[in-house]
Amino acid sequence: MIEAIVGILIFLGVFFVAVGVIGLVRFPDVYTRAHATGLLSTLGIGCVLAASLLYFNWVIDTFSIKELLIMAFLLFTCPVSTHIIIQSAYRTKVALWEKSVTDELKDSASAKDIEAGSI
């Protein structure tokens, strides 16, 4: 039963990585590409690490805390780094895709502070 769950988690991890790579290649601007890579790193690598944790804990019968630490590190750092990359791209006025419908940050207070030079 554990081997089946490990196989499913590895399949999900590979699926998320493949979808993220396709999104990285196909999406039109830096904002959507950063979103795809953020999901790729968080979900894809997280599923593979969860499969590794299950396999080594219950099949090989050796406990390793390394997978848990790496998963916690990825869970906290990947979304934050993706947000910082997107925010810095917005601050340096990287253009949105020409077919973008809305710019939600345009009317926010932080965008006005960025334009005024106070941030």
C-alpha positions in Angstrom: 0.0 0.0 0.0 2.8 2.4 0.8 4.5 1.7 -2.5 1.3 2.7 -4.3 1.1 6.0 -2.4 4.7 6.7 -3.1 4.2 6.0 -6.8 1.2 8.3 -6.8 3.1 11.1 -5.0 6.0 10.8 -7.5 3.6 10.8 -10.4 1.9 14.0 -9.0 5.3 15.6 -8.4 6.5 14.9 -12.0 3.1 16.1 -13.3 3.4 19.4 -11.4 7.0 19.9 -12.6 6.0 19.2 -16.2 3.1 21.6 -16.1 5.3 24.2 -14.5 7.9 23.9 -17.1 5.3 24.1 -19.9 3.9 27.2 -18.2 7.4 28.7 -18.0 7.9 28.2 -21.7 4.4 29.1 -22.9 3.3 32.0 -20.7 3.7 35.5 -22.1 5.1 37.7 -19.4 7.3 37.5 -16.3 4.3 37.6 -13.9 2.6 34.5 -15.1 6.0 32.7 -15.6 6.9 33.4 -12.0 3.6 32.0 -10.9 4.2 28.8 -12.9 7.7 28.4 -11.4 6.4 29.1 -7.9 3.8 26.3 -8.2 6.5 24.0 -9.9 8.9 24.3 -7.0 6.3 24.2 -4.2 4.0 21.4 -5.3 6.3 19.4 -7.6 9.3 19.1 -5.3 7.0 18.9 -2.3 5.3 15.8 -3.6 8.5 14.1 -4.5 9.9 14.8 -1.1 6.8 13.5 0.6 7.2 10.3 -1.5 10.8 10.0 -0.4 9.8 10.5 3.3 7.1 7.8 3.1 9.4 5.4 1.3 12.4 5.7 3.6 10.2 5.8 6.7 8.0 2.7 6.1 9.7 0.6 3.4 13.4 1.0 4.2 12.6 1.6 7.9 15.0 4.4 8.4 13.8 7.8 9.7 15.3 10.9 8.2 14.3 14.4 9.2 16.0 15.8 6.1 12.9 15.5 3.9 10.7 17.3 6.5 13.2 20.1 6.9 13.5 20.6 3.1 9.7 20.5 2.7 9.3 23.1 5.5 12.0 25.3 3.9 10.4 25.1 0.5 6.9 25.7 1.9 8.1 29.0 3.5 10.6 30.3 1.0 9.2 29.5 -2.5 6.0 31.5 -2.3 7.9 34.4 -0.6 10.6 34.4 -3.3 8.1 34.3 -6.1 6.2 37.2 -4.5 9.5 39.2 -4.2 10.4 38.5 -7.8 7.0 39.6 -9.1 7.1 42.7 -6.9 10.6 43.7 -8.0 9.5 43.2 -11.7 6.6 45.5 -11.0 8.8 48.1 -9.3 11.1 48.2 -12.3 8.1 48.7 -14.5 8.3 45.4 -16.5 5.4 45.6 -18.8 2.4 43.4 -18.4 1.2 41.2 -21.3 -0.6 43.4 -23.9 -3.7 41.3 -23.6 -3.9 41.6 -19.8 -7.3 42.7 -18.6 -6.5 44.4 -15.3 -3.6 45.7 -13.3 -4.7 45.2 -9.7 -1.6 46.9 -8.3 -2.0 50.1 -10.3 -4.4 51.7 -7.9 -3.0 50.4 -4.7 -1.2 52.5 -2.1 2.1 50.7 -2.5 2.1 51.3 -6.3 1.6 55.0 -5.7 4.5 55.0 -3.1 6.7 53.2 -5.7 6.0 55.9 -8.3 6.6 58.7 -5.8 9.9 57.1 -4.9 9.2 56.7 -1.2 9.7 52.9 -1.3 
